[in-house]
Amino acid sequence: MNIDSSTVLGLLPASLRLELINEFNKIVKNYKENRWEAQNLDGGRLCEVVYTILDGYTSGAKYANKASKPRNFEAACKELEKRSSYPDSARKTIPRILFALYEIRNNRGVGHVGGDVDANHMDAELVLAAAKWLVAELIRLFHNVDVKTATEVVDSLSDKTVPLIWEVNGTKRVLNATQSLADQTLLLLYSDIGPIHEKILAEYLEQSRLQNYRRVLDKLHRGRKIEWNRVTGLVTLSPLGSKEVEEHLL
């Protein structure tokens, strides 16, 4: 079953749908740019949007025009459980995840200084996974699709749309082959979430001599446009590299 990502959650008011997708995209973007604290704060905002959607849905489709924060988030989530004529996912499962996610925003390293170890990075992993699950579950709930289809739609929403990149049979190609290897590398990293192994990048760029391609990575690394771990081979786009792509390459 194919679903146009521009029309997912079409049963919801356009304003709430837009808020949901915007907050989700902010979480993905901040995660990719290693802005853990900002991403985790966005997770709290996503919770408020999802709660507003569920509150409207379980009130007979009486939706608010704009998401808002309940006075007591935990109590508001528990209140949804009493609306027994609606699916358990909307009344119990999603609200319980919302409260747990909201706690990260309120009671972890995001909001307070203290503790022996900065947990922002670890929390960011959970926030990203939970955000994907929440949006997928809403798509499944409101579109009546299976889990696999809902997940595929979320993946399409979270992937950067880069017109210069073409993916075929699991391989990515930069369509403008006249660009420098450095620029093509930045574009490939920008088109995905998280790091890519140097060997996979070399394969995408059809660089048969990995040692020669590593010179490109070394130059980008020294310019702080990427973080290249020579031990693991993982390459991660930096905020400076992301800015380079957005301002000059796209």
Secondary structure, 3 states (H helix, E strand, C coil): CCCCCCCCCCCCCHHHHHHHHHHHHHHHHHHHCCCHHHHHHHHHHHHHHHHHHHHHHCCCCCCCCCCCCCCCHHHHHHHHCCCCCCCHHHHHHHHHHHHHHHHHHHHCCCCCCCCCCCCHHHHHHHHHHHHHHHHHHHHHHHHCCCHHHHHHHHHHHHCCCCCCEEEECCEEEECCCCCCHHHHHHHHHHCCCCCEEHHHHHHHCCCCCHHHHHHHHHHHHHCCCEEECCCCCEEEECHHHHHHHHHHHC
